[in-house]
């Protein structure tokens, strides 16, 4: 069985072909970062227009790279949400049109389920059940994954997502968009302990997160501190350490609650080396295992949509002829609506 996956939820256009026996056959991706950098963030209208330009060329490339013809494709999977409504509509319209033209079923995929299942693309895969930490620009959540497709959200951010906090703090430090990865690079030059940031909600009994206070604390620290490259690096280091500690504290609580020994960390922020190391140290301490997707699968991509699409296709999920998307689509509603 072979699935074409199409991703267009925000500022990356992706197309990939996944085969259930041969694995991932192709993965074509285009990032809009350079276009949005001029504006300091994603401009939804520009993102949608660019998806229109890039979708078909990337699909052609994914098909060619995988050695596939339309006759080889058993289903066309696409990101139906969550994400920017205009961007989602582009991918959905293209996917539904191809599925209709090729007389193949179309399979709507939840973007967050794609991230959650991305580690399954690796040779070293987690066994079920496991705890999942999804950290990206738009989402931060801890999910209890009892079985394939069975998700329970245990905690999530009540304000800014971790990735959003990274980008906002980077902007305060004068780092250009996209600031998160560049802030992490700067943090590597920082001295640990020079500044101390708070750990919001670390002592709360629940598993929710709050990162907006870190941005405020960063703004005050930057305003009052000496303006030098080393001080900027020290502030970046303190901020990154605070985020890492917060994530680790909540994950530790969730592991105790579920008694799980396996942790999956996925989403764009999971590529952060400091966070990876902090969570790896935690799992070593607890005698557990941690699983990450490779860096190229941390950001939005078609490969994870193709894989998740294969999973949903096997569960009998099909889209009708209407082109519908869900900009807000809670992960823990999938079984009810698509199972």
Beta strands, then each sheet from edge to edge (+ up, - down):
strand 1: 2-7
strand 2: 12-19
strand 3: 23-31
strand 4: 75-81
strand 5: 105-110
strand 6: 130-135
strand 7: 140-147
strand 8: 150-156
strand 9: 262-266
strand 10: 289-292
sheet 1: 3+ 2- 1+ 4+ 5+
sheet 2: 8+ 7- 6+ 9+ 10+
end
